[in-house]
Structure formats: C-alpha cells, structure tokens
C-alpha cells in the first residue's frame, strides 16, 4: 500500500500555509510543553514544519517523500515506524508525537517505544486533535485523503496511554477554540482539555 503522505506530500505541506494561524497556535502550545533537554526527536516528523521551528534535531517517518522535506529543513531523518524505532534506550532528552498517534497502527506500542528511547527524567509530548472536541468532530466527518485513514483519540485516552506506560507528572494544555479558518491571530492557550480542538499531553519518564 502506498503511504498517503508519499502520494499527497505537497498537499499536506500546503496545509500549514493555508491554515497559518492554526499552525502557529499549535507551535506555541508545543513550545510551552518542550523543555531544553537535548537531543530531541519528532516521531512522525512529516515535512519538518514543527521540528524546524522547535529546534528538534532528529525525526523519523514512514514516508520517504516527507522526509526529503524535513531533511531540507535541517532535520536528521530516519525512515522508520513509530512502533519500531532504530535507536538505543535512554537516548533522547524528549520526544514529540505531533498528530502522529491517529495514523500509527499500534498507538500503545508507539508510546512504549517513545518511553524506551527517552532518558530518565525526559519528556514525551503528544499533540492531538481531540476526538471529543468540535474540531475533532469536523475532522472525523471531513472527506480528506488524510483523515479518512486517521483514528482519532480523546485527551483522556492519550493520558491513559502515557500513564499505563510509566509516564509521570502528566500535564495538559489546549488551544484552537474557534473555527481555524476564521483565525486572524494566534489563539490563546489554556490549561486542561475539553474546550480546545488541539491538545498537548506531556509526561515525564
């Protein structure tokens, strides 16, 4: 089966241009969760839109085409799945899964692998479109080549994924409270979940 991100790489990358303030709002939320604990890795790096802006040095993805974009944006890239990472244990200060869980075959195993490669005291940051949010409802109904293959999760589910794999000090923040097409500025950030469409769940190993 051809990877959907290999087939529609440019369309995927253009989303960040077409939804500029939604992208920036997500960036700000992720930046708040990320600490200066190098090196960092993005699991499901895509075209490197987030890694390049957040200073993340390493990235993995299953799509060869998106990795070319990420490499050109300065990321050291590896062709690999989230469930089988080609790294030794306790190797990274933090890991980011940005809208990746909804596309992996085994999200629990992806979280377990992230735990394995993160150093003790390091952090896992998971960005999701909350299944229960208004935005999540829109995305689930959307006739998109990308999201028709996605399996969305709620914030509660992701929190439980992290807890069941040994992560502690769970924290949650949210943004994207309004229609992303109507955004004229970077949206506000608020602690917790249940209101914003984009949620960042993080935990410490």
C-alpha positions in Angstrom: 0.0 0.0 0.0 1.3 3.4 -0.9 1.8 5.7 2.1 -0.8 8.5 1.8 1.8 11.1 2.8 4.0 9.9 -0.1 1.2 10.4 -2.5 0.0 13.8 -1.3 3.2 15.3 0.1 2.7 18.8 -1.3 -1.0 18.9 -0.3 0.0 18.0 3.2 2.7 20.6 3.4 0.5 23.3 2.0 -1.9 22.9 4.9 0.5 24.9 7.1 0.4 27.8 4.7 -3.4 27.7 4.2 -4.0 27.5 7.9 -1.2 29.8 9.1 -2.6 30.9 12.4 -3.8 27.4 13.4 -0.3 26.2 12.7 1.3 29.0 14.7 -1.2 28.3 17.6 -0.1 24.6 17.6 3.5 25.6 17.6 3.1 27.9 20.6 1.4 25.2 22.6 4.1 22.7 21.8 6.8 25.1 22.6 5.3 25.7 26.0 5.5 21.9 26.7 9.0 21.4 25.4 12.0 21.9 27.7 15.6 22.4 26.8 16.6 18.8 27.2 18.6 17.9 24.1 18.7 16.0 21.9 15.1 15.9 20.9 13.3 13.7 18.3 10.0 14.1 16.5 8.3 10.7 15.8 6.2 11.2 12.7 8.2 14.3 11.6 6.3 14.8 8.4 7.7 17.6 6.3 9.6 19.1 9.2 7.2 22.1 9.8 7.3 21.6 13.5 10.9 20.2 14.0 12.4 23.1 12.1 10.6 25.7 14.2 11.1 24.0 17.6 14.8 23.1 17.1 14.2 19.4 17.1 17.4 17.7 15.7 16.1 14.3 14.7 13.0 12.9 13.1 11.5 9.6 11.9 8.7 8.9 9.5 7.4 6.1 7.3 7.0 8.4 4.3 10.1 8.8 2.2 8.8 11.9 0.4 8.0 13.9 3.5 11.5 13.0 4.9 13.1 14.8 2.0 11.2 18.0 3.0 12.2 17.5 6.7 15.9 17.0 5.7 15.9 20.1 3.6 14.5 22.0 6.7 17.6 20.9 8.7 16.4 17.7 10.4 18.5 14.5 10.7 15.9 12.0 9.3 15.3 8.2 9.5 12.9 6.1 7.6 11.2 4.1 10.4 7.9 3.4 12.1 6.8 4.8 15.5 6.4 1.3 16.8 9.9 0.2 15.9 12.4 3.0 16.4 16.1 2.4 15.3 17.6 3.9 18.5 19.1 2.6 21.7 17.3 3.0 25.0 17.7 6.3 27.0 18.9 8.2 24.1 16.8 11.4 23.9 16.0 14.2 26.2 12.5 14.4 24.8 10.3 13.1 22.1 7.4 14.7 20.2 4.4 12.9 18.6 2.6 15.6 16.7 -0.7 14.4 15.2 1.0 11.1 14.8 -0.9 8.7 17.1 -4.0 8.9 14.9 -2.0 7.4 11.9 0.0 4.7 13.6 -1.1 1.0 13.6 -0.5 0.5 17.3 -0.6 3.7 19.3 0.1 1.9 22.6 3.3 0.4 21.2 4.3 3.8 19.8 4.1 5.3 23.3 6.0 2.3 24.7 8.8 2.8 22.1 9.0 6.5 22.9 9.4 5.7 26.6 12.2 3.3 25.7 14.3 5.9 23.8 13.8 8.8 26.2 16.3 9.4 29.0 15.1 9.1 32.6 13.7 12.5 33.5 13.0 13.2 29.9 9.6 14.1 28.5 7.1 12.8 25.9 5.0 15.5 24.3 1.9 14.3 22.4 -0.1 16.7 20.2 -3.6 15.6 19.1 -6.8 16.8 17.6 -9.1 15.8 20.5 -11.7 13.4 19.2 -14.4 14.8 21.5 -13.8 18.5 20.5 -15.8 20.5 17.9 -12.7 20.5 15.7 -12.3 16.7 16.2 -15.9 16.2 15.1 -15.3 18.3 11.9 -12.1 16.3 11.1 -13.8 13.0 11.6 -16.6 14.0 9.1 -14.1 15.6 6.6 -13.7 13.9 3.3 -10.0 14.2 3.3 -7.5 11.8 1.8 -5.5 12.1 5.1 -8.2 12.0 7.8 -10.3 9.2 6.3 -7.4 6.9 7.4 -7.0 8.5 10.8 -8.1 7.0 14.1 -8.7 9.9 16.4 -8.3 9.8 20.2 -9.7 11.7 23.1 -7.5 13.5 25.6 -8.5 11.0 28.3 -7.3 8.1 26.1 -3.9 9.7 25.5 -3.5 10.5 29.2 -4.2 6.8 29.9 -1.7 5.7 27.2 1.0 7.7 28.9 0.1 6.6 32.5 -0.1 3.0 31.6 3.4 3.2 30.0 5.1 4.6 33.1 5.0 8.4 32.4 4.5 10.6 35.4 3.7 14.3 36.1 1.1 14.4 33.3 0.2 17.9 32.1 -2.3 19.1 29.6 -2.8 22.3 27.7 -5.2 23.2 24.8 -5.7 25.8 22.0 -7.8 26.2 18.8 -11.1 27.1 20.4 -12.7 28.6 17.4 -13.0 27.8 13.6 -9.5 27.5 12.3 -10.5 29.1 9.0 -11.6 32.2 10.8 -8.4 32.7 12.9 -6.8 36.1 12.4 -4.2 35.7 15.1 -2.5 33.1 17.3 -5.2 31.5 19.5 -4.9 31.6 23.3 -3.6 28.7 25.4 -5.4 27.3 28.4 -4.6 24.5 30.9 -6.6 21.3 30.7 -8.8 19.9 27.9 -12.4 19.8 26.9 -12.7 23.1 25.1 -9.9 23.4 22.6 -9.6 21.4 19.4 -5.8 20.9 19.7 -4.5 19.4 22.9 -0.9 18.8 24.1 -0.4 16.0 26.6 3.0 15.6 28.2 4.6 13.3 30.7 7.9 12.6 32.3 9.8 9.3 32.3 
